[in-house]
Amino acid sequence: MEKHQRNVSANSKIMNYMQQTYLYPSDLDDALLYEDYVSYACLKGEQVISSGTVLFCAPKYFRYADPKLQVWAEGDEVVVTARAYAKSVEIINEADDLLLEDNYFDMNAGRRRGRILKGKPEGLKVRSIFDIR
């Protein structure tokens, strides 16, 4: 299965109208139905204020690669790494009382940090849709 990535920047395709921002459509005709996805982020300066992903098919048909998720604590944060796209990442602790600023999220390959709001980061476990299929 060949993997490819294409970054489409919306910076040059923005239209402002009455305090709202619209993005012009991007052509994704060459996207692979069961293997590609769209990842988006809204930035305010360097800070991500909203992000997400969208599949071109129902999640149960998507051909997920093993993200090889890892999780650990660093101070008052947890750190998650993924080697591939991971949908619906869930982080729990052994007491099942961990509350993070975001307990369930999608992530691209790479690293993501989340602040611990409640609970102790002991016996951390992480999984995604890949693990429950």
HUCORKA-V814808 format. One record per helix or strand of 3 or more residues. SS is the DSSP state (h for helix, s for strand). FROM is the first residue (numbers start at 1). LEN is the number of residues. Records with the same first field share a line. If there is no record, write none. Layout:
SS->FROM-LEN / FROM-LEN
//
This chain:
h->11-3 / 59-3 / 129-4
s->14-4 / 20-4 / 37-8 / 47-9 / 70-5 / 77-6 / 86-7 / 104-4 / 110-9 / 125-3
//
